[in-house]
Amino acid sequence: MRLNRAIATAIVLVPLTASARGASYKIEASKEAPPAALAGPIKEALNPQGYRVLDEGGKPFADLWLRKAVPASGSPGEPKGAVLFPVLSEGELLGAFRFNAEGGDYRGQTIAAGVYTLRYGLQPVNGAHLGVSTYRDYALLVPAENDQAVADLPQQKLEDQSAEAAESSHPAVLMLLAAPTPTPTAPALVHDEAKDLWGAVVPLSLEVKGAGPATLNIQLIVAGKAMD
C-alpha cells in the first residue's frame, strides 16, 4: 500500500512481540466478544472477535475490537498534507478498546481500567499542538457509557466526551500511524525504539463509497507517549 511509505522512522519490526527498555508485549487474536459494557448498536457494529495485547508477565494489558466496516469516502491512498487517512471522517466509530489495568494515552494522561469506544479524530491546527506529531490522525477514547450510537459524533461533543476518559480538560488520544513498510502479518506489534512507542498493526475494514469493501492497515499506538 502506497500509504505505508508516508512514515520513514526507525522501527524495529517484531511480528507478534515487541520489547525494549525492560518491558515487553505481545499481541494475539482473541476470541472474546465485544464487552457487555458497550451499547447494543455499537456492539452490533463490531467484529465478533478482536485482538489482545499481553504484558511481559502474560497478563492482558489491553483489548481491541474493530468495526466490521468503517465508511470511507474513497479508497486508501496517499496522505493529504498532514492527514494520513483523509478517506476517514472525524467522529466516526473505529472500534472499541479496553484497558485491563490502568493505562495511558499518547499525551501521558492516566486512563483508568475500563471499556472505551474508539473514534477517529484530527489534532487541531493551533499553537497548543505545534510539534506534538508529524501527522494529525488520532483515535479518541470515549467512555463506553457515554457513547450510545454508531453515528458520527460532532467534533466538540467528541472532544468533550473523550476528555472524560482522562478525567481532564483534554481528550484521551491514541496516536494513529500508517503501518510500517514492509507491513508485518497482522496482528503484530512494532516498536519504535527512538520514540519508545509500541504500535498494534491491525487491518481496518472499510466500506468505500461507490466502490465496496477495502482494507486499510493501521498502526494504533497502545503504549508510549509523545516525547517532551
N, C-alpha and C positions, 0 to 999 in steps of 0.2 A: 504494500500500500504506500502510495507516494507520501501520504501524511507523515509516515514514520520517519521520514528524512528531516522533518522540521526540527527535531531536537538532536543536537550533537553534543552529548555530555559524556563524561567518563563514567559509564555504568558497568558494573560487574553483573553479568547475566549468570544466574544460578537457578535453572529451572526447578521449581517447587521449593527451593530453600534459599535463604539469604542470611548471611551472618557477618558481623563486624563489631569491633569495639566491645567485645564480650557479650553481645546479645545475638540471638539467632531466632529466626522464624521459619515456618514452612506453611505452605498453603495446599489445600486439598479440596476436591469436590466433596460436597456434603449432601446427604440425602434428607436432611431435616427440612421440613416445610416452613414457609414463612411464619413468623411467630404470631400468636393469637393477639398480641398487643396491637397489631395493625388493624386499621379499619377494614371492614369487609371488602369494599370496592378496590382498595389498594392491594389487599392480599390476592384478589382475583386477577389483578393485572400483572402479578409477578410470576416468574418461573417457579414451579413446584419444588425445585432443588436449587441449592446455592453453593457457596464456597466458604471454607473455614480457614482462618489464619490461626496457627498454633504458636505459642511461645516456646522458648528453649526448653521448658520443662514438659512440653507436650500438652499444656492446658490451653483450652480455647481462649484466644485473645479477642477475636472479632469474627463476625459472620456477615456475609454479603449475599443478598438476593437481588437479581437484576430483573428489570421489566421484560415481559415477553416480547414486546415490540415498541420501541420508542419512536414516535412520529418524527420524521426528518423532512426538511424542505428540499433536500437534494441528496445525491449520492456522496459518500465520503470522498474528500479530495484534499486540496492544499489548504493551509491556514489562510485566513483573511486578516491581514495585519497582525495584531496581537491576539487574535482569536483562533484557537486551534480547531474548534469544532463549530464553524459557522452554520452548519446544517441543523444544529440543535437550537431549541428555543428556551429563553430564560424562563425559569419557573417550572419547566416540565419535569415530571416524575421519571427518575432513572432507576430507582430500586429502593431497597431498604438495607439498613446497616444496624448491627448490634455490637456494642462493646460489652463483653462479658465481665470485664473488670474496668476500673477507672482508666480512661484513655485520654487522648489529647487531640487537638486539631492542628492544622498547619501553622496557626499563629501561636501555638504553645498554650492555648487555653485548655483548662481541665474540662473533660467531658465525663459525666457520670455514667456508670454502667447502665445500660438500658437500650431500648429499641428506638430507632430513628428512621424517618424516610430520607431518601437522598434525592435532591432536586438540583437541576443544572442552573448555574448562575455565573455571572461575569463580575470580575473585580471592577469596582468603579474607577473611572479615569479622573483622579484628583491627586492633590499633593500628599494626602494622607497615605496613599498606597504606592507612592513612587518607589520603584526599585524592589518591591516585595517579590515579584516574579516576572519572568520574561513574558509569559502569556497570562491571559485574564480568566481562563477557564477554571471553574471550581465545582465541586459538589457540595451543596449546603445541607447540613444535618437539621432536621426538624423533628422535635419530639413526636412520637407516634400518636399520642393522644390529641395533639393539636392539628393533625393532618388527616382529614376525613374523606377526601375525594381525590380522584385521579387528575382532575382538570388542572391546567397550569395555574400557578399562583402568581399574582401580580408582584412586581419586584419589591415594593415596600412591605407588603404583607409577608413575603418570603423572608426578607431580611429580619423583620421583627420577630417572627416565629422561630427562626433559626437562632437568634440571639438567646432565646430561652433555653436552648440546648446547652449553651455555655454559661448560662446564668450571668450574662454580661450585657453590655450595650453593643457588642459586635457579633455578627453571625458566626456560627460554628462551621468552619470550612475544611474540606479535604481537597487537596490540590488534584486537578486532573491534568494528565500529560498524555501525549501520544505514546503508543507502545514503542519501545526501542527497536532499532534495526540491527541485526535480524530479529524478528519477533519470535520469542520463545513459544513453545507449545503451551497454550493456556490450559488450566490456570498455572501461573508462575509468579514468583516473587523476584524482583530485581532490586539490587542495592546500589544506590549512588553513593560511593564512598566519600567523594568530596563534600557532598552536602548532608551525608548521613540520613538519607531518606530510603524508605522501603516502599516499593510500589507493587500493587497487585495487578498483574496483566490479565485481563479477562475480556471475552468477546461480548460486546453490546449489540443486541439485535435491533435493527432499525426497520421501520416501515416507511419507505421513501415515497413521498407524494408523487403519484403518477407513474411510479416505476416498480413498486413492490418491495420485497424483503432485501436487506443488505446487512452486512456485519461490519462493525467498527471496533477494532481492537483499541482498548483504552488502558491507561495506567492510573490507578487510583492510589494516591499516597495514603497508606494506612498507618504508618509510623514515621515520626520525624517531623521537624518544623522548619520554618524559614530561618535562615541564618541571620543573626543580628548584624 
